[in-house]
Amino acid sequence: MEDDFDKVLLREIKGASRRSGNEWVIPLAKVKQAIELAGQHAIAVLGVELFRLLSEGVATEGYSGYDFEFGGNWASFVSKNNQSAAEYVEEHQSGEAYGYILTTASENEFARLRDHTNG
């Protein structure tokens, strides 16, 4: 199922990336652009996972640990999350045998997730 991030992700980013289940494993050369693109479309990057690419799949190498409480201002929430995502990528740059999965949510997706977990 295509989420809001999939809908705005550029073809050139998808072409350079690899699928793992229903998520994109994005190479370092494109992940910063993907984070910027998410921000331009008011999509929050809630977390980043770093994976080593294997012939039979992917292996987790690390993941971000930031977590922000949503205080009602979506633009601020997106900015904080996406800045932290960019910082994580900057601090965890890897070679061509690695990629990043961005866990994302638009405001509508986030609201549905909150409603689902709260009731």
Buried (B, 14 or more C-beta within 10 A) or exposed (E): EEBBBEEBBEEEBBEBBBEBEEBBBBBBEBBBBBBEBBBEBBBBBBBBBBBBBEEEEBEEBBBBEBEBEBEEEBEEBBBBBBBBBBEBBEEBEBEEEBBBBBBBBBBEBBEEEEEEEEE
